[in-house]
Amino acid sequence: MNNHVEEQLSAYLDDELPLAESIDVKRHLDACVSCRTVLQELSSMQRNILAAYRSVLLPEDLEEHIRLAVFDENKSAYPSRRYAGLFSLPIISAILLCALLVLARAIFPPFFSLLFALLHAICIVVSAVPLLSDGLAVLSIAVALLSVWSLLRLSGHAGVSGRVEQS
Protein backbone atom coordinates (compact mmCIF):
# COMPACT_ATOMS: atom_id res chain seq x y z
CA MET A 1 0.00 0.00 0.00
CA ASN A 2 1.41 3.36 -1.01
CA ASN A 3 -1.29 5.52 0.55
CA HIS A 4 -0.36 6.33 4.13
CA VAL A 5 -3.10 6.81 6.71
CA GLU A 6 -1.38 9.41 8.89
CA GLU A 7 -4.39 11.75 8.80
CA GLN A 8 -6.59 9.01 10.26
CA LEU A 9 -4.23 7.81 12.99
CA SER A 10 -5.45 10.19 15.69
CA ALA A 11 -9.07 9.16 15.10
CA TYR A 12 -7.97 5.50 15.01
CA LEU A 13 -6.17 5.90 18.33
CA ASP A 14 -9.28 7.46 19.91
CA ASP A 15 -11.63 4.80 18.40
CA GLU A 16 -13.50 7.47 16.44
CA LEU A 17 -13.37 5.83 13.00
CA PRO A 18 -16.25 3.83 11.53
CA LEU A 19 -15.67 0.07 11.65
CA ALA A 20 -14.81 -0.28 7.93
CA GLU A 21 -12.22 2.53 8.05
CA SER A 22 -10.79 1.17 11.29
CA ILE A 23 -10.26 -2.24 9.67
CA ASP A 24 -8.55 -0.61 6.66
CA VAL A 25 -6.22 1.40 8.92
CA LYS A 26 -5.39 -1.73 10.96
CA ARG A 27 -4.46 -3.61 7.76
CA HIS A 28 -2.33 -0.70 6.63
CA LEU A 29 -0.56 -0.52 10.01
CA ASP A 30 0.26 -4.23 9.84
CA ALA A 31 2.08 -3.62 6.54
CA CYS A 32 3.54 -0.09 7.02
CA VAL A 33 6.38 0.51 9.47
CA SER A 34 6.29 4.30 8.92
CA CYS A 35 2.65 4.68 9.92
CA ARG A 36 3.10 2.26 12.82
CA THR A 37 5.93 4.49 14.12
CA VAL A 38 3.73 7.59 13.84
CA LEU A 39 0.96 5.76 15.71
CA GLN A 40 3.38 4.81 18.49
CA GLU A 41 4.53 8.44 18.77
CA LEU A 42 0.92 9.66 18.94
CA SER A 43 0.14 7.04 21.58
CA SER A 44 3.17 8.08 23.61
CA MET A 45 2.17 11.76 23.40
CA GLN A 46 -1.36 10.89 24.49
CA ARG A 47 -0.05 8.98 27.54
CA ASN A 48 2.30 11.86 28.46
CA ILE A 49 -0.51 14.42 28.18
CA LEU A 50 -2.83 12.29 30.33
CA ALA A 51 -0.08 11.80 32.92
CA ALA A 52 0.60 15.53 33.02
CA TYR A 53 -3.13 16.26 33.32
CA ARG A 54 -3.52 13.84 36.19
CA SER A 55 -0.48 15.23 37.99
CA VAL A 56 -2.03 18.71 38.29
CA LEU A 57 -3.45 19.22 41.76
CA LEU A 58 -6.53 21.40 41.85
CA PRO A 59 -7.62 23.18 45.02
CA GLU A 60 -10.68 21.62 46.60
CA ASP A 61 -12.54 24.95 46.60
CA LEU A 62 -11.88 25.69 42.91
CA GLU A 63 -15.51 25.15 41.95
CA GLU A 64 -16.67 27.63 44.60
CA HIS A 65 -14.11 30.23 43.42
CA ILE A 66 -15.36 29.87 39.85
CA ARG A 67 -18.99 30.26 40.93
CA LEU A 68 -18.17 33.40 42.92
CA ALA A 69 -16.18 34.88 40.04
CA VAL A 70 -19.02 34.26 37.60
CA PHE A 71 -21.56 35.69 40.06
CA ASP A 72 -19.45 38.83 40.62
CA GLU A 73 -19.00 39.30 36.87
CA ASN A 74 -22.75 38.97 36.25
CA LYS A 75 -23.51 41.31 39.15
CA SER A 76 -21.21 44.04 37.80
CA ALA A 77 -22.80 43.81 34.35
CA TYR A 78 -26.02 45.37 35.65
CA PRO A 79 -26.36 48.82 37.22
CA SER A 80 -27.02 48.95 40.94
CA ARG A 81 -30.49 49.69 42.27
CA ARG A 82 -29.59 53.16 43.53
CA TYR A 83 -29.09 54.35 39.92
CA ALA A 84 -32.22 52.65 38.59
CA GLY A 85 -34.27 55.86 38.89
CA LEU A 86 -31.74 57.82 36.88
CA PHE A 87 -32.07 55.40 34.00
CA SER A 88 -35.87 55.46 33.99
CA LEU A 89 -36.27 59.27 34.07
CA PRO A 90 -35.15 59.91 30.46
CA ILE A 91 -37.20 56.95 29.26
CA ILE A 92 -40.34 58.17 31.03
CA SER A 93 -39.79 61.68 29.62
CA ALA A 94 -39.41 60.30 26.12
CA ILE A 95 -42.58 58.22 26.51
CA LEU A 96 -44.56 61.26 27.69
CA LEU A 97 -43.23 63.30 24.79
CA CYS A 98 -44.22 60.56 22.37
CA ALA A 99 -47.73 60.47 23.90
CA LEU A 100 -48.01 64.23 23.46
CA LEU A 101 -46.92 63.94 19.85
CA VAL A 102 -49.47 61.22 19.20
CA LEU A 103 -52.21 63.51 20.50
CA ALA A 104 -50.96 66.43 18.38
CA ARG A 105 -50.68 64.24 15.32
CA ALA A 106 -54.11 65.29 14.11
CA ILE A 107 -52.88 68.86 13.53
CA PHE A 108 -49.86 68.16 11.29
CA PRO A 109 -50.02 64.47 10.31
CA PRO A 110 -46.96 64.21 8.00
CA PHE A 111 -44.64 66.20 10.26
CA PHE A 112 -45.65 64.37 13.42
CA SER A 113 -45.42 60.98 11.75
CA LEU A 114 -41.79 61.65 10.92
CA LEU A 115 -41.08 63.18 14.33
CA PHE A 116 -42.76 60.27 16.10
CA ALA A 117 -40.63 57.74 14.23
CA LEU A 118 -37.48 59.71 15.08
CA LEU A 119 -38.35 59.93 18.77
CA HIS A 120 -39.21 56.26 18.86
CA ALA A 121 -35.76 55.44 17.48
CA ILE A 122 -34.12 57.72 20.06
CA CYS A 123 -36.02 55.98 22.88
CA ILE A 124 -34.80 52.60 21.69
CA VAL A 125 -31.19 53.78 21.49
CA VAL A 126 -31.24 55.42 24.93
CA SER A 127 -32.84 52.40 26.58
CA ALA A 128 -30.39 50.03 24.88
CA VAL A 129 -27.37 52.00 26.09
CA PRO A 130 -27.90 52.90 29.77
CA LEU A 131 -24.64 54.83 30.05
CA LEU A 132 -25.78 57.09 27.21
CA SER A 133 -28.49 58.59 29.40
CA ASP A 134 -25.93 59.23 32.16
CA GLY A 135 -23.61 60.86 29.67
CA LEU A 136 -26.40 63.07 28.36
CA ALA A 137 -27.32 64.12 31.92
CA VAL A 138 -23.71 65.04 32.73
CA LEU A 139 -23.37 66.90 29.44
CA SER A 140 -26.59 68.84 30.13
CA ILE A 141 -25.37 69.87 33.59
CA ALA A 142 -22.01 70.92 32.17
CA VAL A 143 -23.71 73.04 29.48
CA ALA A 144 -25.99 74.64 32.08
CA LEU A 145 -23.06 75.50 34.37
CA LEU A 146 -21.07 76.88 31.46
CA SER A 147 -24.04 78.99 30.43
CA VAL A 148 -24.46 80.42 33.94
CA TRP A 149 -20.74 81.18 34.15
CA SER A 150 -20.82 82.86 30.74
CA LEU A 151 -23.89 84.95 31.65
CA LEU A 152 -22.25 86.04 34.90
CA ARG A 153 -19.15 87.17 33.03
CA LEU A 154 -21.20 89.05 30.44
CA SER A 155 -23.36 90.78 33.05
CA GLY A 156 -20.27 92.20 34.78
CA HIS A 157 -20.31 90.10 37.94
CA ALA A 158 -17.06 88.76 39.33
CA GLY A 159 -15.67 86.00 37.17
CA VAL A 160 -13.02 83.40 37.73
CA SER A 161 -10.38 85.90 38.86
CA GLY A 162 -12.71 87.51 41.38
CA ARG A 163 -12.56 91.05 39.94
CA VAL A 164 -14.48 92.87 37.25
CA GLU A 165 -12.60 94.73 34.55
CA GLN A 166 -14.01 98.18 33.71
CA SER A 167 -13.60 99.55 30.21
C-alpha angles and dihedrals in degrees: 000000000000097000110089119211099212093129090058098045097089091051089045091052091051093045091242098129123098113256096256093051091044090055091049092050091048091053090048092049091052089057103033120070093185095057091042089056091050090049091051090050091049090048091050091049090049092052091048092050092049091048091050091047092051093047093061110100114213122202113253092234095051093110091053091049090052092049092050092047092051091046092050091048092050091046093053092050091070126060117251121257094251090067095044092096092053091057095048097049097072091043093051090047091051091049092051091048090050090050090051091050091050090054092048092047092095091067100054107010101178095044095046093045090058093042092048092053091049093050091047090055091048091052091052093049094047093047092047093052108044094182089058091068090050091049091050091050092051091046091050092051091048091051091048092050091047090050092051091048091049093048091049091052092048094048091056100251120139112289133195095308093051097239134087120230115223119209 
